[in-house]
């Protein structure tokens, strides 16, 4: 077994260095008929000519079939019984012939230059496993809120991310589904796409496992619009702590970790089962501290999670010591604080506005 240290993957062909990469946009939809027209229209409005739009309807019971039919032969429709996100992705991939594949959630929208920018990135670096980019947040009516995901002050990781993916995968900034485009050759190597829980979370599998197959490219601007409308499957604009969502995230991380271990073993990479990401430890500590009876990881204890979190923080090679220490301080405070104070600390960690206040508090703590 060895730790990956070089960007080339010898057993995977590159995209053709000459010629123009074709781009397939696969839209997965289940009962998002009210947003679906905008998603399809944005995919068809790309400035790049080599685009095919595949729309997978995953057993919708709303007006989605009529919306899809209204586009006629401008799209490739795939109608199936409800099977979940991974099933929809796999159904779209079965019809895909492009060099590059972008999965677009049916409630999101692409900017007109998205495919052109993505194709250019793959043309310049044919060995890329995937390209990711930021998302501008819009509300239910399609109005921009001014928020960017990931936040502009967070650097999008790029280059050979295999060592980081194997050591702290869930601490790396990653856009949601619509902010990623993949080499079709990598997708074939990791297919079929698998769920990470609750019939959703397939993007966790794609984002993390694909990074083991080659370098990652980053485009530091929003190429898609991410719609927050209150009924998002994984994220809502609510400002209160949602322990059910945190427990779901713990489950996604656990299943994704198992997939990473499987592919690390298959590729001959070193994998340490006892490792954990800082964010993963934080979620488990929040869940255990605030609702022990429903905590999903048997055997967890707060002292044990503090020790695991300290190892996770000081194993990071991509952040400075003060940030490592800041996380350690936050975790210890969460563990020893009364429950109302711990809830407040948890909210500061989970929500972006709170994290800004948390960072300021941690900096003050570090100066003492």
VOBA-1610 file (N, C-alpha, C; in pm, whole numbers, padded with zeros to 5 digits, always signed):
BEGIN
Unk+00085-00119+00000Unk+00000+00000+00000Unk+00088+00125+00000Unk+00042+00232-00066Unk+00122+00352-00069Unk+00033+00474-00068Unk+00087+00584-00019Unk+00015+00710-00021Unk+00032+00775-00156Unk-00077+00822-00221Unk-00063+00883-00353Unk+00018+01011-00346Unk+00116+01024-00433Unk+00202+01142-00433Unk+00214+01205-00570Unk+00158+01146-00672Unk+00174+01200-00808Unk+00037+01212-00873Unk+00018+01309-00964Unk-00114+01335-01021Unk-00156+01239-01130Unk-00066+01169-01193Unk-00104+01087-01308Unk-00167+00956-01264Unk-00270+00914-01334Unk-00334+00784-01311Unk-00313+00703-01437Unk-00223+00606-01433Unk-00179+00541-01556Unk-00288+00455-01619Unk-00379+00398-01537Unk-00474+00304-01595Unk-00601+00372-01644Unk-00610+00505-01632Unk-00724+00579-01686Unk-00677+00663-01803Unk-00742+00649-01915Unk-00710+00734-02029Unk-00749+00877-01998Unk-00678+00970-02058Unk-00715+01110-02048Unk-00823+01143-02151Unk-00887+01259-02130Unk-00969+01312-02237Unk-00878+01347-02354Unk-00929+01344-02475Unk-00843+01376-02590Unk-00783+01515-02576Unk-00651+01525-02593Unk-00584+01654-02582Unk-00618+01744-02699Unk-00656+01683-02811Unk-00698+01760-02927Unk-00848+01743-02944Unk-00907+01834-03017Unk-01051+01826-03035Unk-01124+01900-02925Unk-01256+01894-02930Unk-01341+01969-02839Unk-01417+01873-02750Unk-01402+01878-02617Unk-01478+01787-02531Unk-01628+01814-02541Unk-01705+01708-02554Unk-01851+01722-02551Unk-01897+01718-02406Unk-02004+01790-02378Unk-02055+01803-02241Unk-02199+01756-02236Unk-02226+01660-02148Unk-02362+01615-02122Unk-02409+01675-01990Unk-02525+01736-01992Unk-02587+01790-01871Unk-02702+01697-01834Unk-02688+01628-01722Unk-02791+01534-01676Unk-02870+01601-01564Unk-02997+01625-01589Unk-03086+01688-01489Unk-03165+01578-01420Unk-03149+01568-01289Unk-03226+01469-01214Unk-03343+01540-01145Unk-03462+01482-01159Unk-03582+01550-01111Unk-03676+01453-01042Unk-03730+01498-00929Unk-03840+01428-00865Unk-03932+01533-00802Unk-04047+01552-00864Unk-04151+01643-00812Unk-04103+01787-00797Unk-04014+01831-00884Unk-03971+01971-00887Unk-04021+02038-01014Unk-04141+02001-01055Unk-04196+02054-01179Unk-04201+02205-01184Unk-04221+02269-01068Unk-04232+02415-01066Unk-04099+02484-01097Unk-03989+02412-01082Unk-03857+02468-01112Unk-03794+02406-01237Unk-03847+02295-01282Unk-03782+02214-01385Unk-03766+02289-01517Unk-03865+02367-01556Unk-03856+02439-01683Unk-03734+02530-01684Unk-03711+02601-01575Unk-03596+02692-01568Unk-03465+02615-01577Unk-03458+02500-01513Unk-03335+02420-01517Unk-03306+02373-01660Unk-03407+02317-01725Unk-03388+02268-01862Unk-03354+02383-01957Unk-03427+02493-01944Unk-03402+02608-02031Unk-03259+02659-02015Unk-03207+02659-01892Unk-03070+02706-01870Unk-02968+02612-01933Unk-02996+02482-01931Unk-02907+02385-01994Unk-02908+02399-02145Unk-03023+02428-02202Unk-03034+02445-02347Unk-02979+02579-02395Unk-02964+02675-02304Unk-02919+02809-02341Unk-02767+02826-02332Unk-02693+02717-02323Unk-02548+02726-02311Unk-02484+02785-02437Unk-02381+02865-02417Unk-02310+02924-02528Unk-02220+02821-02599Unk-02198+02709-02536Unk-02113+02603-02590Unk-02197+02512-02677Unk-02147+02478-02795Unk-02228+02402-02891Unk-02232+02252-02861Unk-02127+02198-02802Unk-02122+02053-02785Unk-02190+02005-02660Unk-02318+02040-02644Unk-02392+02006-02523Unk-02512+01918-02557Unk-02531+01813-02480Unk-02652+01731-02485Unk-02720+01738-02349Unk-02851+01759-02350Unk-02927+01771-02225Unk-03011+01646-02205Unk-02984+01575-02096Unk-03057+01453-02061Unk-03137+01482-01935Unk-03266+01459-01939Unk-03353+01487-01824Unk-03410+01356-01772Unk-03375+01322-01648Unk-03424+01199-01585Unk-03534+01236-01487Unk-03653+01186-01513Unk-03762+01206-01417Unk-03775+01080-01332Unk-03755+01098-01204Unk-03750+00985-01110Unk-03886+00964-01045Unk-03984+00925-01128Unk-04116+00890-01077Unk-04195+01006-01019Unk-04190+01122-01085Unk-04263+01238-01034Unk-04414+01216-01041Unk-04484+01278-00947Unk-04631+01273-00945Unk-04692+01411-00967Unk-04608+01510-00999Unk-04658+01645-01025Unk-04660+01671-01176Unk-04644+01795-01216Unk-04652+01832-01358Unk-04523+01808-01434Unk-04423+01747-01372Unk-04292+01729-01435Unk-04299+01661-01572Unk-04376+01551-01590Unk-04379+01487-01724Unk-04426+01583-01834Unk-04521+01668-01802Unk-04569+01764-01902Unk-04460+01867-01933Unk-04388+01911-01831Unk-04278+02007-01854Unk-04173+01945-01944Unk-04137+01822-01918Unk-04036+01753-01999Unk-04084+01738-02143Unk-04209+01698-02160Unk-04263+01676-02295Unk-04266+01806-02375Unk-04278+01920-02306Unk-04289+02048-02377Unk-04161+02085-02451Unk-04049+02023-02418Unk-03922+02054-02484Unk-03897+01966-02606Unk-03983+01869-02630Unk-03975+01788-02750Unk-03839+01720-02765Unk-03788+01720-02890Unk-03663+01650-02918Unk-03539+01734-02890Unk-03556+01847-02823Unk-03440+01928-02785Unk-03365+01865-02668Unk-03429+01771-02600Unk-03366+01703-02487Unk-03380+01553-02504Unk-03306+01478-02421Unk-03320+01333-02416Unk-03395+01300-02288Unk-03523+01262-02298Unk-03600+01234-02176Unk-03579+01090-02131Unk-03569+01071-02000Unk-03560+00938-01940Unk-03664+00934-01827Unk-03767+00853-01844Unk-03874+00844-01745Unk-03862+00710-01674Unk-03860+00714-01541Unk-03847+00590-01465Unk-03929+00597-01337Unk-03953+00481-01276Unk-04017+00478-01146Unk-03920+00533-01043Unk-03976+00582-00933Unk-03893+00644-00831Unk-03793+00546-00772Unk-03664+00580-00785Unk-03559+00492-00734Unk-03454+00565-00653Unk-03466+00697-00639Unk-03369+00774-00563Unk-03266+00841-00651Unk-03184+00924-00587Unk-03090+01008-00660Unk-02986+00927-00738Unk-02926+00827-00674Unk-02825+00747-00744Unk-02886+00675-00863Unk-03006+00623-00846Unk-03074+00555-00957Unk-03095+00651-01075Unk-03134+00776-01044Unk-03154+00875-01150Unk-03022+00909-01219Unk-02916+00924-01140Unk-02785+00951-01200Unk-02744+00837-01293Unk-02762+00714-01248Unk-02722+00599-01329Unk-02806+00588-01456Unk-02935+00621-01446Unk-03019+00619-01565Unk-02974+00723-01666Unk-02933+00840-01617Unk-02881+00942-01707Unk-02748+00902-01769Unk-02662+00842-01689Unk-02532+00798-01741Unk-02547+00690-01847Unk-02651+00608-01835Unk-02672+00502-01935Unk-02701+00562-02072Unk-02753+00684-02076Unk-02782+00752-02204Unk-02674+00851-02244Unk-02574+00869-02159Unk-02473+00971-02182Unk-02361+00919-02271Unk-02316+01004-02363Unk-02204+00972-02450Unk-02098+01082-02449Unk-02114+01181-02364Unk-02024+01296-02362Unk-01891+01267-02297Unk-01794+01353-02322Unk-01663+01343-02258Unk-01667+01393-02115Unk-01756+01489-02089Unk-01770+01551-01958Unk-01917+01546-01919Unk-01944+01520-01790Unk-02082+01509-01742Unk-02101+01603-01624Unk-02206+01683-01632Unk-02247+01770-01521Unk-02385+01727-01477Unk-02401+01700-01347Unk-02531+01667-01291Unk-02594+01795-01236Unk-02710+01832-01290Unk-02779+01954-01249Unk-02906+01917-01175Unk-02917+01961-01049Unk-03040+01939-00976Unk-03153+02020-01040Unk-03273+01965-01039Unk-03384+02024-01113Unk-03431+02157-01055Unk-03390+02190-00933Unk-03428+02320-00877Unk-03317+02423-00892Unk-03208+02387-00960Unk-03098+02480-00982Unk-03094+02525-01128Unk-03007+02620-01157Unk-02999+02681-01290Unk-02852+02702-01325Unk-02817+02680-01452Unk-02681+02706-01499Unk-02670+02845-01559Unk-02555+02908-01545Unk-02529+03031-01618Unk-02498+02994-01764Unk-02518+03085-01859Unk-02501+03049-02000Unk-02361+03001-02037Unk-02257+03048-01968Unk-02120+03013-02004Unk-02067+02891-01929Unk-02150+02824-01850Unk-02101+02716-01765Unk-02032+02606-01845Unk-02100+02550-01944Unk-02041+02441-02021Unk-01916+02486-02095Unk-01916+02607-02146Unk-01799+02658-02218Unk-01677+02667-02127Unk-01697+02719-02004Unk-01587+02731-01909Unk-01538+02593-01864Unk-01631+02502-01842Unk-01595+02367-01797Unk-01518+02294-01907Unk-01567+02301-02030Unk-01499+02235-02142Unk-01358+02290-02160Unk-01342+02421-02143Unk-01210+02482-02157Unk-01114+02427-02052Unk-01164+02408-01930Unk-01079+02355-01823Unk-01032+02214-01855Unk-01122+02131-01905Unk-01085+01994-01941Unk-00996+01991-02064Unk-01016+02085-02155Unk-00931+02090-02274Unk-00788+02128-02236Unk-00775+02220-02140Unk-00642+02263-02096Unk-00572+02156-02012Unk-00650+02079-01935Unk-00593+01974-01850Unk-00672+01845-01872Unk-00640+01771-01977Unk-00718+01651-02010Unk-00715+01543-01903Unk-00618+01550-01811Unk-00607+01447-01708Unk-00699+01471-01589Unk-00774+01581-01587Unk-00860+01612-01473Unk-00964+01503-01450Unk-00987+01472-01324Unk-01096+01381-01287Unk-01227+01457-01278Unk-01221+01580-01229Unk-01341+01662-01219Unk-01302+01808-01210Unk-01401+01894-01232Unk-01387+02038-01215Unk-01503+02082-01126Unk-01472+02166-01028Unk-01582+02222-00949Unk-01574+02374-00949Unk-01686+02436-00910Unk-01699+02581-00920Unk-01802+02628-00818Unk-01803+02757-00794Unk-01893+02812-00693Unk-02036+02823-00745Unk-02129+02840-00652Unk-02271+02853-00682Unk-02323+02983-00621Unk-02398+03060-00697Unk-02465+03178-00643Unk-02604+03136-00594Unk-02640+03177-00475Unk-02767+03136-00415Unk-02879+03225-00467Unk-02991+03161-00502Unk-03112+03233-00540Unk-03227+03187-00449Unk-03329+03269-00440Unk-03445+03232-00359Unk-03546+03157-00445Unk-03660+03127-00389Unk-03760+03047-00460Unk-03803+03110-00591Unk-03805+03245-00595Unk-03847+03316-00717Unk-03733+03336-00816Unk-03614+03288-00783Unk-03501+03302-00873Unk-03420+03428-00855Unk-03446+03503-00747Unk-03370+03625-00721Unk-03242+03591-00645Unk-03131+03652-00688Unk-03004+03628-00619Unk-03009+03690-00480Unk-02959+03615-00383Unk-02958+03663-00245Unk-02828+03734-00210Unk-02726+03719-00293Unk-02595+03774-00264Unk-02500+03674-00200Unk-02554+03559-00155Unk-02469+03457-00094Unk-02404+03371-00202Unk-02282+03331-00178Unk-02206+03244-00267Unk-02168+03118-00190Unk-02181+03003-00255Unk-02142+02875-00193Unk-02039+02806-00281Unk-01929+02756-00225Unk-01876+02792-00093Unk-01844+02941-00088Unk-01840+02995+00034Unk-01816+03137+00053Unk-01684+03178-00013Unk-01679+03298-00074Unk-01558+03340-00146Unk-01432+03342-00062Unk-01444+03353+00070Unk-01322+03356+00153Unk-01264+03217+00173Unk-01338+03113+00130Unk-01290+02976+00140Unk-01233+02934+00005Unk-01108+02897+00002Unk-01045+02858-00124Unk-01102+02726-00173Unk-01132+02719-00303Unk-01173+02592-00361Unk-01049+02504-00380Unk-01048+02385-00324Unk-00929+02300-00338Unk-00909+02259-00483Unk-00783+02247-00524Unk-00752+02209-00661Unk-00620+02133-00664Unk-00599+02061-00773Unk-00476+01985-00789Unk-00494+01841-00744Unk-00387+01781-00700Unk-00389+01642-00655Unk-00442+01640-00512Unk-00566+01600-00495Unk-00631+01601-00363Unk-00641+01464-00301Unk-00571+01367-00356Unk-00589+01230-00307Unk-00544+01212-00163Unk-00429+01269-00126Unk-00383+01256+00012Unk-00483+01320+00108Unk-00531+01441+00073Unk-00627+01509+00159Unk-00759+01432+00164Unk-00803+01378+00051Unk-00928+01303+00047Unk-00920+01178+00133Unk-00807+01116+00139Unk-00792+00996+00219Unk-00776+01027+00368Unk-00732+01149+00402Unk-00705+01180+00543Unk-00814+01264+00606Unk-00868+01363+00535Unk-00974+01447+00593Unk-01073+01488+00483Unk-01143+01391+00423Unk-01226+01419+00306Unk-01337+01520+00331Unk-01395+01522+00450Unk-01514+01603+00473Unk-01481+01744+00521Unk-01351+01775+00530Unk-01309+01910+00564Unk-01278+01992+00440Unk-01271+01929+00324Unk-01244+02001+00200Unk-01370+02071+00152Unk-01356+02197+00115Unk-01471+02271+00061Unk-01522+02201-00064Unk-01652+02183-00071Unk-01709+02117-00189Unk-01842+02180-00223Unk-01863+02216-00349Unk-01993+02268-00389Unk-02098+02156-00389Unk-02223+02195-00389Unk-02333+02099-00399Unk-02333+02035-00538Unk-02427+01944-00562Unk-02431+01864-00685Unk-02407+01946-00811Unk-02478+02057-00825Unk-02476+02135-00949Unk-02346+02211-00970Unk-02254+02205-00875Unk-02127+02275-00888Unk-02011+02185-00925Unk-02040+02069-00988Unk-01935+01973-01021Unk-01955+01917-01161Unk-01845+01899-01234Unk-01848+01834-01365Unk-01737+01729-01366Unk-01766+01612-01422Unk-01678+01497-01412Unk-01633+01447-01549Unk-01511+01397-01553Unk-01467+01324-01671Unk-01550+01196-01683Unk-01603+01170-01802Unk-01685+01050-01820Unk-01602+00924-01799Unk-01473+00932-01824Unk-01386+00815-01805Unk-01376+00781-01657Unk-01373+00881-01572Unk-01372+00857-01428Unk-01506+00802-01383Unk-01613+00857-01436Unk-01747+00808-01398Unk-01763+00661-01435Unk-01709+00622-01550Unk-01718+00480-01586Unk-01639+00394-01488Unk-01528+00448-01438Unk-01444+00371-01346Unk-01509+00352-01210Unk-01598+00445-01170Unk-01659+00436-01037Unk-01807+00402-01041Unk-01859+00375-01161Unk-02000+00338-01174Unk-02022+00193-01130Unk-02143+00162-01083Unk-02259+00251-01072Unk-02246+00348-00955Unk-02307+00465-00973Unk-02314+00563-00865Unk-02395+00503-00750Unk-02354+00529-00628Unk-02421+00471-00512Unk-02478+00579-00421Unk-02587+00545-00356Unk-02645+00634-00256Unk-02559+00635-00131Unk-02568+00744-00058Unk-02502+00751+00073Unk-02602+00758+00186Unk-02730+00734+00154Unk-02831+00728+00259Unk-02958+00799+00221Unk-03072+00745+00266Unk-03203+00808+00248Unk-03236+00835+00102Unk-03183+00752+00012Unk-03209+00764-00132Unk-03157+00894-00192Unk-03078+00968-00114Unk-03009+01086-00166Unk-02863+01077-00120Unk-02789+01183-00141Unk-02650+01183-00101Unk-02557+01119-00201Unk-02607+01090-00323Unk-02519+01030-00424Unk-02407+01124-00464Unk-02427+01255-00448Unk-02320+01349-00480Unk-02202+01334-00384Unk-02226+01289-00261Unk-02115+01261-00169Unk-02024+01155-00230Unk-02086+01051-00281Unk-02008+00943-00344Unk-01928+00997-00462Unk-01992+01071-00551Unk-01926+01120-00671Unk-01811+01215-00638Unk-01837+01313-00553Unk-01738+01415-00523Unk-01613+01355-00461Unk-01632+01268-00363Unk-01517+01218-00289Unk-01442+01107-00362Unk-01514+01010-00416Unk-01448+00897-00481Unk-01378+00942-00608Unk-01438+01032-00684Unk-01376+01076-00811Unk-01240+01140-00787Unk-01221+01205-00672Unk-01095+01274-00645Unk-00978+01179-00629Unk-01005+01048-00614Unk-00897+00950-00606Unk-00842+00913-00743Unk-00908+00958-00851Unk-00874+00914-00986Unk-00802+01019-01069Unk-00760+01129-01009Unk-00688+01229-01084Unk-00703+01365-01022Unk-00633+01465-01076Unk-00639+01599-01018Unk-00776+01663-01038Unk-00802+01761-00953Unk-00929+01834-00953Unk-00903+01977-01000Unk-00986+02025-01089Unk-00976+02164-01134Unk-01079+02251-01062Unk-01047+02378-01045Unk-01137+02471-00978Unk-01156+02596-01062Unk-01281+02638-01075Unk-01315+02763-01143Unk-01372+02855-01036Unk-01303+02963-01008Unk-01333+03044-00891Unk-01439+03150-00919Unk-01551+03106-00973Unk-01665+03196-00995Unk-01791+03113-01003Unk-01906+03173-00976Unk-02032+03096-00983Unk-02070+03067-01128Unk-02085+02939-01160Unk-02132+02899-01293Unk-02272+02838-01285Unk-02330+02835-01166Unk-02466+02784-01149Unk-02532+02860-01036Unk-02664+02856-01036Unk-02743+02923-00933Unk-02810+02816-00847Unk-02786+02822-00718Unk-02834+02722-00623Unk-02958+02777-00553Unk-03072+02710-00575Unk-03198+02764-00526Unk-03229+02712-00384Unk-03248+02806-00292Unk-03296+02773-00158Unk-03443+02812-00150Unk-03529+02714-00128Unk-03672+02739-00134Unk-03749+02681-00017Unk-03680+02627+00082Unk-03749+02575+00200Unk-03785+02430+00192Unk-03778+02370+00072Unk-03810+02228+00057Unk-03693+02151+00000Unk-03572+02209+00008Unk-03454+02139-00041Unk-03435+02009+00035Unk-03392+01905-00037Unk-03378+01774+00026Unk-03269+01772+00132Unk-03163+01850+00111Unk-03053+01841+00206Unk-03029+01970+00282Unk-03070+02083+00229Unk-03040+02210+00294Unk-03163+02297+00295Unk-03183+02368+00404Unk-03293+02462+00414Unk-03239+02593+00467Unk-03312+02704+00443Unk-03264+02833+00491Unk-03292+02857+00637Unk-03344+02758+00709Unk-03376+02776+00849Unk-03251+02812+00929Unk-03270+02894+01032Unk-03157+02941+01112Unk-03145+02867+01244Unk-03231+02770+01271Unk-03224+02695+01396Unk-03152+02563+01372Unk-03092+02512+01479Unk-03014+02391+01468Unk-03105+02272+01439Unk-03073+02197+01334Unk-03152+02082+01293Unk-03071+01956+01321Unk-03100+01892+01432Unk-03024+01773+01470Unk-03053+01656+01378Unk-03174+01649+01321Unk-03202+01542+01225Unk-03109+01554+01105Unk-03087+01675+01057Unk-02998+01695+00943Unk-02854+01662+00980Unk-02814+01697+01100Unk-02679+01663+01144Unk-02661+01513+01151Unk-02763+01442+01202Unk-02754+01296+01208Unk-02749+01237+01068Unk-02824+01295+00975Unk-02818+01248+00836Unk-02677+01267+00780Unk-02616+01382+00808Unk-02481+01409+00760Unk-02382+01309+00816Unk-02399+01273+00942Unk-02313+01171+01003Unk-02325+01040+00926Unk-02448+01005+00889Unk-02469+00883+00811Unk-02406+00890+00673Unk-02421+01004+00604Unk-02360+01020+00472Unk-02209+01005+00482Unk-02150+01068+00584Unk-02005+01062+00601Unk-01959+00919+00626Unk-02033+00846+00709Unk-01994+00709+00739Unk-01997+00620+00617Unk-02102+00633+00537Unk-02111+00550+00416Unk-02009+00592+00311Unk-01988+00722+00299Unk-01887+00769+00204Unk-01748+00721+00244Unk-01721+00722+00373Unk-01592+00673+00422Unk-01571+00526+00383Unk-01678+00447+00391Unk-01667+00306+00351Unk-01636+00293+00202Unk-01697+00378+00120Unk-01668+00375-00024Unk-01524+00417-00051Unk-01477+00519+00021Unk-01338+00562+00003Unk-01241+00451+00040Unk-01272+00380+00148Unk-01186+00269+00189Unk-01182+00161+00082Unk-01298+00134+00023Unk-01306+00033-00083Unk-01217+00070-00202Unk-01228+00196-00247Unk-01151+00237-00365Unk-01005+00258-00331Unk-00974+00301-00209Unk-00834+00312-00170Unk-00768+00176-00175Unk-00837+00074-00126Unk-00783-00061-00131Unk-00768-00108-00275Unk-00866-00075-00359Unk-00861-00118-00498Unk-00746-00052-00573Unk-00715+00073-00539Unk-00609+00147-00608Unk-00473+00131-00541Unk-00470+00064-00427Unk-00343+00043-00358Unk-00295+00160-00277Unk-00390+00247-00230Unk-00353+00363-00150Unk-00362+00330-00002Unk-00280+00396+00077Unk-00284+00376+00222Unk-00412+00434+00280Unk-00474+00360+00371Unk-00599+00403+00432Unk-00595+00369+00580Unk-00618+00470+00665Unk-00615+00446+00809Unk-00757+00455+00864Unk-00815+00344+00904Unk-00956+00341+00946Unk-00986+00432+01063Unk-00889+00460+01149Unk-00915+00542+01267Unk-00917+00691+01241Unk-00883+00734+01119Unk-00882+00876+01088Unk-01024+00932+01083Unk-01036+01063+01103Unk-01165+01130+01091Unk-01141+01274+01050Unk-01240+01335+00989Unk-01235+01475+00953Unk-01284+01560+01072Unk-01234+01682+01080Unk-01277+01771+01188Unk-01428+01793+01185Unk-01484+01817+01067Unk-01629+01841+01058Unk-01708+01718+01098Unk-01656+01602+01065Unk-01721+01476+01101Unk-01726+01461+01253Unk-01614+01488+01320Unk-01608+01480+01465Unk-01701+01584+01528Unk-01702+01704+01471Unk-01789+01810+01524Unk-01935+01769+01519Unk-01980+01714+01407Unk-02119+01670+01396Unk-02151+01562+01499Unk-02062+01468+01516Unk-02086+01361+01612Unk-02089+01415+01755Unk-02002+01510+01785Unk-02000+01568+01919Unk-02128+01648+01945Unk-02173+01725+01847Unk-02298+01801+01861Unk-02415+01707+01885Unk-02424+01604+01802Unk-02534+01508+01814Unk-02534+01441+01951Unk-02418+01394+01996Unk-02409+01322+02123Unk-02438+01415+02240Unk-02386+01535+02237Unk-02403+01630+02346Unk-02549+01674+02361Unk-02616+01698+02249Unk-02749+01760+02254Unk-02864+01660+02249Unk-02840+01538+02202Unk-02948+01439+02195Unk-02888+01299+02198Unk-02836+01262+02312Unk-02766+01135+02326Unk-02854+01016+02287Unk-02983+01023+02317Unk-03071+00908+02295Unk-03087+00874+02148Unk-03066+00971+02058Unk-03085+00948+01916Unk-02953+00954+01839Unk-02843+00956+01910Unk-02712+00964+01844Unk-02687+00836+01764Unk-02645+00847+01637Unk-02641+00729+01550Unk-02514+00645+01557Unk-02411+00689+01629Unk-02284+00615+01630Unk-02266+00549+01766Unk-02283+00417+01769Unk-02269+00343+01894Unk-02124+00350+01942Unk-02107+00365+02072Unk-01974+00366+02130Unk-01911+00502+02142Unk-01970+00606+02083Unk-01915+00741+02095Unk-01927+00791+02239Unk-01822+00857+02287Unk-01824+00929+02413Unk-01765+01067+02388Unk-01801+01164+02469Unk-01747+01298+02449Unk-01595+01301+02470Unk-01540+01238+02575Unk-01393+01237+02585Unk-01327+01171+02464Unk-01388+01061+02416Unk-01331+00994+02300Unk-01337+01082+02176Unk-01446+01156+02157Unk-01457+01245+02041Unk-01361+01363+02052Unk-01338+01412+02173Unk-01239+01519+02190Unk-01101+01470+02147Unk-01065+01350+02190Unk-00935+01295+02149Unk-00929+01275+01998Unk-01037+01223+01941Unk-01041+01202+01796Unk-01033+01336+01722Unk-01102+01437+01775Unk-01100+01569+01713Unk-00965+01636+01719Unk-00895+01617+01830Unk-00760+01673+01841Unk-00668+01609+01738Unk-00678+01478+01723Unk-00596+01411+01621Unk-00633+01461+01482Unk-00764+01477+01458Unk-00809+01523+01326Unk-00756+01663+01296Unk-00761+01752+01396Unk-00718+01890+01375Unk-00568+01899+01348Unk-00490+01831+01429Unk-00344+01846+01417Unk-00285+01755+01309Unk-00369+01673+01246Unk-00324+01595+01131Unk-00341+01674+01001Unk-00419+01782+01006Unk-00440+01862+00886Unk-00311+01930+00844Unk-00270+01913+00719Unk-00149+01977+00670Unk-00180+02100+00585Unk-00308+02137+00577Unk-00347+02248+00491Unk-00396+02369+00568Unk-00392+02367+00701Unk-00433+02483+00779Unk-00326+02513+00883Unk-00325+02638+00930Unk-00222+02682+01024Unk-00252+02633+01165Unk-00150+02634+01248Unk-00164+02590+01387Unk-00273+02666+01463Unk-00283+02800+01447Unk-00389+02870+01521Unk-00530+02817+01490Unk-00554+02782+01364Unk-00686+02728+01330Unk-00704+02589+01388Unk-00599+02510+01391Unk-00608+02379+01454Unk-00640+02394+01602Unk-00570+02488+01667Unk-00594+02511+01809Unk-00733+02567+01834Unk-00781+02653+01742Unk-00913+02711+01758Unk-01021+02604+01757Unk-01009+02509+01665Unk-01106+02400+01662Unk-01099+02319+01790Unk-00979+02292+01839Unk-00963+02214+01962Unk-01032+02285+02079Unk-01015+02417+02088Unk-01079+02494+02195Unk-01230+02484+02184Unk-01282+02502+02062Unk-01428+02494+02042Unk-01480+02356+02084Unk-01412+02251+02046Unk-01459+02116+02075Unk-01458+02088+02225Unk-01354+02128+02293Unk-01348+02108+02438Unk-01459+02188+02507Unk-01479+02312+02464Unk-01585+02394+02524Unk-01722+02331+02502Unk-01745+02278+02382Unk-01872+02211+02353Unk-01892+02093+02448Unk-01787+02016+02469Unk-01798+01894+02550Unk-01826+01924+02696Unk-01770+02032+02751Unk-01780+02056+02895Unk-01888+02157+02933Unk-01946+02225+02835Unk-02043+02330+02864Unk-02179+02272+02899Unk-02259+02346+02976Unk-02400+02308+02995Unk-02470+02303+02859Unk-02576+02225+02853Unk-02640+02200+02724Unk-02685+02328+02652Unk-02745+02427+02720Unk-02784+02550+02647Unk-02664+02622+02584Unk-02552+02626+02655Unk-02433+02690+02599Unk-02378+02605+02484Unk-02381+02473+02500Unk-02333+02384+02395Unk-02417+02400+02268Unk-02547+02418+02283Unk-02632+02440+02165Unk-02590+02566+02092Unk-02561+02671+02168Unk-02519+02795+02105Unk-02385+02775+02033Unk-02293+02705+02095Unk-02165+02677+02030Unk-02186+02594+01903Unk-02281+02500+01908Unk-02310+02419+01790Unk-02364+02505+01677Unk-02454+02597+01708Unk-02510+02684+01605Unk-02401+02772+01544Unk-02308+02817+01627Unk-02199+02898+01574Unk-02114+02820+01476Unk-02099+02691+01500Unk-02018+02607+01411Unk-02093+02574+01282Unk-02223+02548+01292Unk-02299+02495+01178Unk-02335+02602+01077Unk-02372+02724+01124Unk-02426+02824+01032Unk-02321+02928+00994Unk-02319+02968+00865Unk-02214+03058+00816Unk-02203+03188+00894Unk-02318+03251+00924Unk-02312+03376+01000Unk-02255+03352+01138Unk-02292+03239+01194Unk-02239+03205+01326Unk-02091+03176+01322Unk-02045+03114+01212Unk-01904+03080+01205Unk-01816+03204+01205Unk-01866+03314+01146Unk-01788+03437+01149Unk-01772+03484+01293Unk-01881+03478+01371Unk-01872+03517+01512Unk-01785+03418+01589Unk-01798+03288+01555Unk-01717+03187+01622Unk-01569+03210+01596Unk-01533+03241+01471Unk-01393+03266+01440Unk-01338+03383+01520Unk-01421+03489+01534Unk-01377+03604+01613Unk-01357+03565+01758Unk-01449+03484+01811Unk-01438+03438+01951Unk-01315+03351+01969Unk-01292+03260+01873Unk-01177+03172+01884Unk-01046+03249+01876Unk-01042+03352+01793Unk-00921+03434+01786Unk-00894+03502+01918Unk-01002+03550+01985Unk-00983+03612+02116Unk-00931+03508+02215Unk-00985+03386+02208Unk-00941+03280+02297Unk-00793+03247+02273Unk-00754+03248+02144Unk-00615+03215+02111Unk-00516+03321+02164Unk-00562+03447+02179Unk-00474+03554+02224Unk-00453+03550+02375Unk-00539+03476+02445Unk-00528+03474+02591Unk-00414+03385+02638
//
